[in-house]
Amino acid sequence: MKIAIKPKQCCRYTWSMFPKLTIKKVLELNPWLFDQSFNFFAYYDDKNIIPEGVFELEKNWITENFVLFSGVCNDMKDYIDRVDWDNFGTWYVYLYPSEIKSENPMVIGLETLLDNGKGDNLADYFDMSKEWEFIHKVQPDLFITKQKNGLMIGALNDLNLWCIETETLKKNSNV
């Protein structure tokens, strides 16, 4: 098991920064994020980021404001090179069945980045940015969001965050 780099807390979520990684690279190194998910989805506001023909069978998985996959019936190998994962900004991972809240979506990770939220005490909960409030509202088990120099990955269960493999950790573990 690998421990995340400098984990921090924002109320219910433990998060860590993963410099110089892309969302696609994280998925390639951690296929369990997709393949073991019940729902894996992202909000978007530009339909041009989803290439035509990607969802031949599941066209209903693209709605006006989010795209949805499921590890239950999708295989990451089928989609890893067909979608520009980083163009969505933030992906939300639900490991168990849950309600997907699609009203009033917020696209995080493109123009608006998630700040380094804090969660040292109850007062911090009432002082969260609107982006952190949104993540707490949609309640993913994990989220992967773009930052200026890499990614921020957050999880409700610290063990899921500690299991994230990175290229550096993979290289070091093969020595």
N, C-alpha and C positions, 0 to 999 in steps of 0.2 A: 504494500500500500504506500502511495506517495503522499506526502503532506504538501498542501498548497502553499505557495509563496506568500508569506506574511498575511495570513487571514485576518480580516477585520469584521466588524459587526455593524449592521444597520437594522436595529430592532430585531425582527425575526430572522433575518437573512445573514448568513456568514458569506462574505465575498472576498475575492482576492484578484489581484491584477496579474495578467499573463502577458508580459511584453513581447512584442514582435510576432504574435500569433494572429492568424486569421480564423474566422469561423469555420471555413472549409477545412483548414489544417486541424483544428480541434476535433472536428467530426471524423476526419481520417484517422487521427490518433486515438479517438475514443468512440468507436462505433456504437458502444452501448448507449450513449446519450440518445441516439436515434432509434436503434433497433430494440431497446428495452422500454421505449416510451409508450405510453398509452396515447398521448397527443403530443405532437411536436409542431409548433406553429409560430408564425410571425405576423405582425401587423404591417401593412404597407399603405401608401397613398398614391402609387403610380403603377398602373397595370402593365406598363412597358417593361418592368423588371422581370416579369415571368414570360419566358420565351414561349411562343406558340408551339403546341404539340407536346409539351412536357407532360401534361396530364391528359392523355388520351382517354383513359378509362374513368378517371376520377374528376371530371370537369367541375362537379359540384363541390370539390374541395377548395376551389378558389372563389372567394366571395368578394364583396365590394371592398372589404378592408382587412382581410387576413387570408393566409394560405395555410392549409392544414395537412399534416401527414400523421401517420400512426405506425409505430413500430409493430403493431399487431398485424397489419396487412401490407405494409410497405417495407422494402429492404433498401437501406441506405446505398448499397452498391448500384442500385438502379437509378438513383437520382444525384449522386455526389457530383458528377460532372455535367449534369443537365440544368442545374440551378446555380445562379450566382448568389451563394449564401450570404456573402458580406453586403450585398445590396439591400438587404432587409434591415440591417442595423441590430435588431435584437430578436433572438429566438427563445421561446418559452417551452420548457419541457415539463410535462405532466407524466409522472411514472404510474399513476393510478387514475381510474376514471374520475373526471371532475367536470364541472360546468365551465364552458368557455364563454367568457363575457366579451361580446363583440361590440356592444354599444359604446360610443365615445372612445374609440381606440386612440392610443398615443403612439406615434412612431418615435422610438428612442434609438439613438446610435447612429443617426445620419446627420441631421443638423444639430439636434439636441443630444448631448451626452449625459450619462448618469454620473452625478457627482459622487465624491467619496462620502456617502452618507454615514451618519454616526448613530450609535445606539447604546450609549453608555448607561442611560437611565430612562425612566418613563417620560420625562420631559422632552427627550429627543424625538419621541414618537410624534409629538405635536409640532415639531420643527423640521419635518422632512420636506424635501423638495417635491414638486408636483410629479416628477418622474418616479421617485421612490414611492410616493403615495400610490401611483398607478400600479407599480409592481406589487405592492402589498394588496391592492384591490383585486388583481387577477390571480394572485396566489399560486404561481408556478412552483413546482418542486425545485426546479433549477432554471436559471436564465443565463444566456450568453449574449453579451452586448459589446459592440464596438466602442473603443476609446481612441484617443489620438494616436497612441503608440502601441496598440495591442488590443487586448480584451479584458473585460471584467466578467468574471463568472461568479454567480451567487447561488446559494442553495439553502433550503430550509433545514436539511439534514447535513451536518458538517461532514459526515462520512462520504457523501456524494461529491463534495467539493475536494476532499482529500484524495479521491480516486482519479482525479483528472490527470491524465498523462500529458506531458509536454515533450517536445523534441529533446530538450536538454536532459530531462529525467530518463527518457528512453535510451539516449546515447550512454548516459552514465550507468544505467542498469545493465547494459550489454557488456560492460568492461569486465 
